[in-house]
Amino acid sequence: MSTAPEYHIDQPFLTPHNLLGEGPTYVPSTDEFFFLDIHRCQIAYLKVPTDSATYTVAPSNEAGGAPAIEVFSTSAAVATRTTYPDSPIGVLALLPDSPDRFLVGAKYGFAVASPKKNAELEYKADVYASDPEKRAIMRFNDGNVDPAGRFVAGSMKQENPTSVGSLFKLETDGTASVIFDECAIPNGLQWSADGKTMFHIESTKFTVFAYDYDVSTGTVSNKRPFVVFDNGEECDGMTISEQGDLFIAVWNGRRVEQRCSKTGALKAKYFLPAARVTCPTFGGKNLDELYVTTASLHADDLEYVWTEEDAKKDQGGEIFKFKIPGQNGVPRGVYKGSI
């Protein structure tokens, strides 16, 4: 059995100094990249620069002839624009008219955001409207659009998470309902190419779970552990490639892991100079560029001011980008309801 290659990336692509960088989203129609800072209630975006320098990184271990990857270094002339909604957003979902509008998982449920126009959120489904106690303490975290065009996203307790959150679905007719409860930190929703398997991360259980998925109803069954991380490492966000590999961010693990979506077998590790790796997504005109968001070691301190000295120790909060030979993403799902 060959050793999985390990790559060490030492330079970020973007340096926004996020507290809790999340929600990386590429919009193909305009070649723009959007991302979130959940704790600062920010939506940021930019036109993808075309002048970024790249360099190659070979595996650092004996990996049986694994190829080098291409890493994008910081672009000096990146103009990022930022919008500040009045409450945190955990995830962006594409609408047919994105990037003018996105469907988002926000503080109270499902809403529409128009970051290029204003900071207001237009709620479509306030899922805790009848439960004021939960409404005050919850927020939405990660999610994705399923193969039928529903928006599926999970909620979590905003501070000191416990298993009081839920995985919700917003049907294309605009109705919202619970898929299952007992979520603490729901993350990393993806589906297999045939739509019959849903992958879902429960970060506090250090596990990627697999479910049988009924695309016609948006219901799940046959929950089973798919990948379990050792040493208490929390898996965070996740994406899937057209070739069928899962790319899993490992919070407090300094890396993204590439694993086979059929067997869970480890195929590669991509180490970053940031302890808290949060979410990968594919972007670029050929969907062959992997963007990865990270979080600061000072993520819970809203008054924190970035310093160069801190950055020498950890580059959490920055965004990394690299190309992996033979890997590209699948087109991101677009919500099919009328909003």
Protein Blocks (a to p, Z undefined) as FASTA:
>chain_A
ZZddddddfbdfbdghpabdghiacdfklopacdddfklopacdddddfkbccdddddfb
deehpacdddddddfkbccdddddfbdcfbdcddfklckbccdddfklccdddfklmmcd
cdfbdfklmmmklmmmgccfbddddfkopacdddddfbhpaffbccddddfkopacdfbg
hifbdghiacdfkopaccdddfklopacdddddfknopaehiacfbdcehhiacfddddd
fkopacdddehklpacdddfklopafbdcddfbfbafbdcdedjklpaccdddddfklmm
mkbccdfklmmmocghiacddddehiacddddddfbdZZ
